[in-house]
Amino acid sequence: MPTIGTVSGYGPDGRLHEVRIVRGLGLRRRAGHTHRVLCRTCDDHWTVRGPVRPEAARHLAGHGARGRRRQRLSPAPWILGLIGTAGFLITLVPALLAH
């Protein structure tokens, strides 16, 4: 399952605590958008419906970790966008030069 984002912070002992947010499958009818939240510190995982980042930050606060404001996102949308743009330009430039 693809990781959507990560919420992390440092605990009072200086150790890094990290919670991964993963896209859920939502196989049940009327399940809506679900996300799986995976804690790397305590190996706990659960399913969340609705806003998931506050739930991950609340779990980090339970470990005593203060979350960072910086958000790490997956680079996949950027890579796919660049590949699509390159494909468009490769198709467009020869068509314009042929006229």
N, C-alpha and C positions, 0 to 999 in steps of 0.2 A: 504494500500500500504506500502511495506517495506521501511524503512528509510535506505538510502545508506550511508549517512554521515551527519555531522553537521559542519557548519562553524560558529564560535562565536568570540566575542570580547567584550571588555569593552569600553563603551562610556566615554566622558569627565566627565560625572556626576557619574561615577563609577558603572553604571548599566550594567548588562550583556545583550548583544544583541545576538540573536541566529537565524540562518537561517538553516532550515532542507532541505536536498536534498532527494527526494523521486523518486523511479523509476516510470516513466510514462507508460501508456498503449500503446500509439502509434497505435490506431485502424485504422487510415486512411492509405490508400495505399501509399507507398513510404514515410512514415513519418520518418522512421529511428528510431534511439534510441532517445527517448525524456525523459526528466526528469521534475518533478514538483519541484519548489522551493517555500518553505513556510517560510515566515518571522514571527516569534513569537512576534516581537516587534510591528509591525504595521498591523498584520494580512493580509498582502498582499501575493498573490500567483500568479505564472505565469509558463508557460512552456518554457523550454530551449532545444534547439537542439545543440549538439556539446559540447565543454568544459563548464562544469557547475560551477566548483569551482571559476573560475575568475568572473563569473557573480554574484555569491553569495557574494564574497568578495567586489565587486563593490557596491552591495546594502548595505552591512555593512558600507562601507566608506560613503555612503549617510547619514547614521545615525550618522556619526562621530565616529564610533567604530573602533578601531584598532584590526585587526584579530590576533588570536593566530596562531602560526605555528603548534601546535599539532593538529592532525586530529583524530577525534573519529570515528571509524568504527563499524559496526555491528559485534557482536561476533558469528553470525550464521554460517559463513563458518568454523570457528575453531571448533565449537561444532559438526557440521556435519562431519568434517574430523576426529575428535576423535572417534565419533560413528562408522564411517566406518572402521577405523583402529582397533578398539576393535572387531568389527564383523569379520574382516579378521583374526585377531590373534586367536579368539575363534574357527574359522573353521580350521585354519592351524595347531595349536598345537595338537589337537587330531589326525589329519591325520599323522603328523610326528611321534607321539608316537605309532601309530598302526603299523608302519613299523618296 
